[in-house]
Amino acid sequence: MANILKYAAFILVMMLIITLGVMYYSNDKAPTTEHQSAKKTVQNESISEQYKIYFNFNGDESQIIDLIKGTAEINLVYEGTSKFTARILNTDGTLFTELVDTDGPVNEKQIISVPQTGAYLLEVKTTGEWSMNRK
């Protein structure tokens, strides 16, 4: 009899946890004025809202980067003398923007306009060490 009571109590507690989880999840999906205001804020981002990142690689590399809608500053440094090509691709693989395509050395700063917040692919083709930072 004691085991039956333990199982019944366990089942009741699990049902309560599931019910509370469903209620919490349902309330989280309803857009509030606060959420709508946050969405508007993201649309008005500027360079200062782009969080800083720094990469240091050697040779060809593809790296996923997150960009926030608005303006972003991309700095590329390459001290070698061979060909250096850097571009940003959309998630579907299409070209978003070509940052640089020249022989080294490279110390390039590009200001780009980001159409929407999301993941992009930084693709660099070169030999030797290079770095990228975003402000």
Phi, psi and omega in degrees: 000322180295323179294322179296319178295321178296316179294321179295317179296320178298314180296318178297318179296317179297319178297320178296316179297316179296316179298314179296321178297317178295318179296317180296314181297320179295319179291328181290334182278340182286124180290129177254171177300323179297317179294319180295322178295320179296321178297319179295323180296318180299325181291341183252028182291154177229187182305321183295338180274345176290124178284152187279139173224157179216130176236144174224116184229173177231118178083196181299140181202144171237131185222130176285131176232147176261132177237143179260139180308134181131219183250138178230143177253122180246125178246128180239135179229129177217123184261000179284183182242000180272182181298137178228116179236128177227132178212161178246131180250150171288169182296338178273003177092356178281154182290125173271307177200146173264123183276315181200145176210090186203173172276148182286171000285160182231133169219085193245134174243125179238134172258121181240153176260118183267119185288330179206149179292134178165187180273140176227165180246118173274122181240123180237133176240117180188180169239148179093178185276140178213163178220157178220137170224151179238132178252000000 
